[in-house]
Amino acid sequence: MALKSKIFKTVDNIPQAYWDSVNCCTNIYYSPEFLSAFEKANTDIEFNYIFILKDDEAVAFANTQIVTIGVETITQNIKMSARLRRIVNNMFCNNQLRVLFCGNVFLSGEYGTFLKEGAPKVETFKAIAEGVKQLSKKTKRLQTIFVKDFEDESLYITDHLKSYDYASMQVEPNMIITLKPEWKSFEDYKSALKSKYRVKANKADSKSESLEAKFFTQEDIKTHKESLQALYQNTIDNADFNAQILNLDTYTYLKETYPDKFFVKGYFLNGKLVGFLSAMQNETNLDAHFIGIDYSNNKTYAIYPRILNDYVRLGIETNASQINLGRTASEIKSTLGAKPKNLTCYCKHKRYVPNQILKPFVRNVKIKSFKQHKPYK
């Protein structure tokens, strides 16, 4: 029996039997409750959920979003001459790109496709690629398709996307700290560091001492929503690339659904919110989500280094085996003991000719190199 795809426009319409059959919900990021929080809060995004069926039984799941991005957001990070950049910008009419993302545009990591245990991996993944193709055909004014964030171990499956005319590209790695079970406190962790890095961690704590830090309740998130959104926007403006801006109402829904697993911590200076971190406990991992920083106070009060220290503290407190600090600022994260985990994405233009022009550019995307520190004794 051939595999076929079925597409749902909203989480609420997906039969419970499909979730039960694929059996993906032990991972929070594939659960309907988690996906629903994003769908409810981000109404400017078109969400689609693809299930692969075999004999009417669900054997795989893919999460997609259709978003609109400014072309220059993408081209500014690709090394090319000014003339080439102009050609590419013109090819996309200089303005807005409608992009179909397969994967979660708001998460860094392999959280977009899930294959049922025991399903033939390559065959099932190809069925997902077909499902994405069907969805792209139905989507008006769509230019580009982006299938995101696969770890090296998955490439033998996902490289089959090249037969669908996708080009692959490496993106910035996730930075992962592996915690030792014997670290029961931040002091234990610091005692494992070489003295230079211990001094650095202590300095971040002492410089940020005048900040008042507190974990937010759902009510706190609602109260400070505007400030949280503004601080988050600061970090987005500072980042090299960001596909989409998250409406932080999402956090209100996540806190309601996962009161003990989703964390938002605010940092106040003289009563004013100047920074925040957010994180999700997912199985044995603690994953850093978005942060927000008032950069005018960052240097004086070491807001960002303090946030990184607090991620380590939170990881230890929640007995996590790993902390995923996400992408960007790789070097500073490596000073805390984080190591890179490679991620590969795939990209194609919906139309054949522009895709042949686009493919060499995609292949030429170079991620920034960084100095990997070795902070442990």
C-alpha positions in Angstrom: 0.0 0.0 0.0 1.5 3.3 -1.1 2.1 6.1 1.5 -0.1 9.2 1.1 -0.1 12.5 2.9 -2.9 14.4 4.6 -2.6 18.0 5.5 -4.3 19.8 8.4 -4.7 23.6 8.7 -5.0 23.6 12.5 -4.0 21.4 15.4 -7.5 21.1 16.6 -8.6 19.2 13.5 -6.0 16.4 13.8 -7.5 13.2 15.1 -6.1 11.9 18.4 -5.6 8.5 16.7 -2.9 10.1 14.5 -0.9 11.4 17.5 -1.3 8.0 19.2 -0.2 6.1 16.1 2.9 8.2 15.3 3.7 8.2 19.1 5.7 11.5 19.0 4.3 13.3 21.9 6.9 12.3 24.6 8.9 15.0 22.8 7.1 18.2 23.8 8.0 19.9 20.5 5.8 17.4 18.6 2.8 17.6 21.0 -0.4 19.2 19.9 -0.5 21.4 23.1 2.9 22.9 22.3 2.1 23.4 18.6 -1.2 24.9 19.5 0.4 27.7 21.6 2.4 28.9 18.6 -0.6 28.7 16.3 -3.0 30.6 18.6 -0.5 33.5 19.2 1.0 33.9 15.8 -2.0 34.5 13.6 0.0 36.1 10.7 1.6 32.8 10.0 0.0 30.0 8.0 0.5 26.7 9.8 0.1 23.3 8.1 0.6 19.9 9.6 1.4 17.0 7.3 0.7 13.4 8.3 1.9 10.4 6.3 -0.6 7.6 6.2 -0.1 3.9 5.5 -3.3 2.0 5.3 -5.0 4.9 7.0 -2.6 4.7 9.9 -0.3 7.7 10.6 3.4 6.8 10.3 5.0 10.2 10.2 4.5 13.9 11.0 5.8 17.2 9.6 5.3 20.6 11.0 5.3 23.5 8.5 4.8 27.3 8.5 4.4 29.8 5.6 6.0 33.1 6.5 7.0 36.3 4.7 10.6 37.5 4.9 12.4 40.5 3.5 15.0 39.2 0.9 17.8 41.3 2.3 17.4 39.4 5.6 18.7 36.4 3.7 21.2 37.9 1.2 23.0 40.0 3.8 24.6 36.9 5.3 25.8 35.3 2.0 29.2 36.3 0.7 28.8 37.7 -2.8 29.6 40.8 -4.8 27.3 43.8 -4.7 26.4 43.1 -8.3 25.4 39.5 -7.6 23.4 40.6 -4.5 21.5 43.0 -6.7 20.7 40.3 -9.2 19.5 37.9 -6.5 17.4 40.7 -4.8 15.9 41.5 -8.2 15.1 37.9 -8.8 13.0 38.0 -5.7 11.5 41.3 -6.7 13.6 43.1 -4.1 11.0 42.8 -1.4 9.1 40.0 0.3 9.7 36.3 0.0 7.0 33.9 0.9 8.7 30.9 2.3 7.4 27.5 3.3 9.4 26.2 6.2 9.3 22.5 7.0 10.5 22.4 10.6 9.8 24.8 13.4 10.8 28.3 12.5 11.0 29.2 16.2 13.2 26.4 17.4 16.8 25.6 16.6 17.2 21.8 16.1 15.6 18.7 14.6 12.0 19.4 15.6 10.2 19.5 12.2 9.7 15.9 11.1 9.0 12.7 13.1 9.1 9.2 11.7 7.3 6.4 13.6 9.5 3.8 15.3 10.0 1.0 12.8 8.8 2.9 9.7 11.2 2.5 6.8 13.1 5.8 7.2 14.1 6.8 3.6 10.8 5.8 2.1 8.8 7.6 4.8 10.9 10.7 4.6 10.4 10.8 0.8 6.7 10.7 1.4 7.1 13.8 3.6 9.0 15.5 0.8 6.1 14.6 -1.5 3.7 16.1 1.1 5.7 19.3 1.2 5.6 19.4 -2.6 1.8 19.0 -2.7 1.5 21.8 -0.1 3.8 24.1 -2.1 1.8 23.5 -5.2 -1.4 24.7 -3.4 0.3 27.7 -1.9 -0.1 30.9 -3.9 2.8 33.4 -4.4 5.2 31.0 -2.8 8.8 31.4 -3.9 11.0 29.3 -1.6 10.9 26.0 0.4 13.2 25.6 3.3 13.5 22.2 5.2 15.4 22.9 8.3 17.8 21.7 10.9 19.0 18.1 10.6 21.8 16.6 12.6 24.7 14.7 11.0 23.2 11.3 11.9 20.1 12.1 9.9 21.8 13.2 6.6 21.7 9.7 5.1 17.9 10.0 5.1 17.5 13.8 4.5 20.0 14.0 1.7 17.4 12.3 -0.5 15.9 15.8 -0.7 18.7 16.5 -3.3 16.8 14.2 -5.7 13.9 16.7 -5.3 16.2 19.5 -6.5 17.0 20.9 -3.1 20.5 22.3 -2.3 21.9 21.6 1.2 23.6 24.2 3.4 25.2 24.1 6.8 23.8 26.6 9.3 25.2 27.8 12.6 25.4 24.8 15.0 23.5 24.4 18.2 25.8 24.8 21.2 25.3 22.0 23.7 26.6 21.8 27.3 26.7 18.2 28.7 26.2 18.3 32.4 27.8 15.7 34.7 25.5 13.9 37.2 27.9 14.8 40.1 27.3 18.6 39.5 24.6 19.2 42.1 25.1 23.0 42.2 26.6 25.9 40.2 29.6 25.7 42.6 30.2 22.1 41.6 30.1 23.1 37.9 32.5 26.0 38.5 35.0 23.8 40.4 35.3 21.7 37.2 36.3 24.9 35.2 39.9 26.0 34.6 40.6 29.1 36.7 40.4 31.6 33.8 36.8 30.5 33.0 35.8 30.3 36.7 36.9 33.9 37.0 34.8 34.8 34.0 31.7 33.1 35.4 32.2 34.8 38.8 32.7 38.2 37.1 29.4 37.8 35.3 27.6 37.2 38.6 29.3 40.0 40.5 28.7 42.6 37.7 25.0 41.6 37.5 24.6 41.6 41.3 22.4 44.8 41.3 19.9 43.1 39.0 16.8 41.7 40.6 16.0 38.4 39.0 12.7 36.5 39.3 10.9 33.6 37.6 7.7 34.8 35.9 4.3 33.4 36.5 1.7 33.4 33.7 0.4 36.7 35.2 3.9 38.2 35.2 4.3 37.3 31.5 1.0 39.0 30.7 1.9 42.1 32.8 5.3 42.6 31.2 4.3 41.4 27.7 5.2 44.8 26.0 8.6 45.0 27.7 9.4 41.4 26.9 8.5 41.9 23.3 10.6 45.1 23.0 13.7 43.4 24.6 13.2 40.3 22.3 13.1 42.7 19.3 16.4 44.1 20.5 18.1 40.7 20.2 16.4 40.1 16.8 17.8 43.4 15.5 21.2 42.3 16.7 21.1 38.9 15.1 22.5 38.1 11.6 19.4 36.3 10.5 15.9 35.8 11.8 13.2 34.3 9.7 10.2 35.4 11.8 9.3 37.4 14.9 7.5 35.5 17.7 4.5 37.0 19.3 5.3 36.5 23.0 1.6 35.8 23.7 3.0 32.4 22.8 4.7 32.4 26.2 1.5 33.0 28.1 0.0 29.9 26.5 3.2 27.8 27.1 3.3 28.8 30.7 -0.4 27.9 31.1 0.1 24.5 29.5 3.6 23.7 31.0 3.7 25.5 34.4 6.6 23.4 35.6 8.5 22.8 32.4 8.5 26.2 30.7 10.5 29.0 32.3 10.7 32.8 31.8 13.0 34.7 34.1 13.1 38.5 34.2 16.0 40.7 35.2 15.1 44.1 36.7 17.3 47.2 37.2 15.7 49.7 39.6 12.3 48.2 38.8 12.7 48.3 35.0 12.8 45.0 33.0 16.3 45.0 31.3 16.5 41.3 30.3 14.9 37.9 30.2 15.6 34.3 29.4 13.1 31.6 28.4 13.7 27.8 28.4 11.8 24.6 28.0 12.4 21.3 29.8 12.0 18.6 27.2 12.6 15.0 28.4 16.2 15.1 29.8 17.2 18.3 28.0 16.9 21.9 29.0 16.5 24.0 25.8 17.2 27.7 25.8 14.5 29.6 23.9 14.6 33.3 23.1 16.2 35.9 25.3 15.8 39.7 25.4 18.4 42.3 26.4 18.5 46.0 27.0 21.9 46.5 25.3 22.4 50.0 26.8 22.8 48.3 30.2 24.4 45.0 29.0 28.1 46.0 29.3 27.8 47.6 32.8 25.6 44.9 34.3 26.7 41.8 32.3 23.1 40.9 31.5 24.0 38.4 28.7 26.8 36.6 30.6 24.5 36.4 33.7 21.7 34.9 31.5 24.2 32.2 30.3 25.2 31.4 33.9 21.6 31.2 34.8 20.9 28.7 32.0 23.6 26.5 33.6 22.0 26.9 37.0 18.6 26.0 35.7 20.0 23.0 33.9 21.5 21.7 37.1 18.3 22.5 39.1 16.1 20.6 36.6 18.6 17.6 36.6 19.1 18.0 32.8 21.7 15.9 31.1 22.2 18.5 28.4 21.6 22.2 28.0 21.0 23.3 24.4 22.0 27.0 24.3 20.9 27.3 20.7 22.7 29.1 17.8 24.6 32.4 17.6 27.3 33.7 19.9 29.0 30.3 19.6 32.3 31.4 21.0 31.0 32.9 24.3 28.8 29.8 24.8 31.9 27.6 24.3 33.6 29.4 27.3 30.9 27.8 29.5 31.7 24.3 28.1 29.2 24.2 25.1 30.2 22.2 22.1 28.8 22.6 18.6 26.3 20.2 17.1 26.2 20.6 13.3 22.9 21.4 11.6 22.1 21.1 7.9 19.1 22.7 6.0 17.8 22.3 2.5 16.5 25.0 0.2 14.9 25.3 -3.2 13.0 27.8 -5.3 9.6 26.7 -6.3 10.2 27.4 -10.0 12.8 25.4 -12.0 14.9 28.1 -13.6 15.3 30.4 -10.6 16.1 27.3 -8.6 19.1 26.5 -10.9 20.4 30.0 -10.3 19.7 29.8 -6.5 21.4 26.4 -5.9 25.0 27.6 -6.2 24.3 30.5 -3.8 22.8 28.1 -1.2 25.8 25.8 -1.5 28.1 28.8 -1.0 26.6 29.9 2.3 29.5 29.8 4.7 28.9 29.8 8.4 31.1 32.0 10.6 34.0 30.2 12.1 34.7 30.7 15.8 37.2 29.8 18.5 36.1 26.8 20.4 37.3 27.2 24.0 38.0 24.2 26.3 37.1 25.5 29.7 37.2 22.3 31.8 40.2 21.2 33.8 
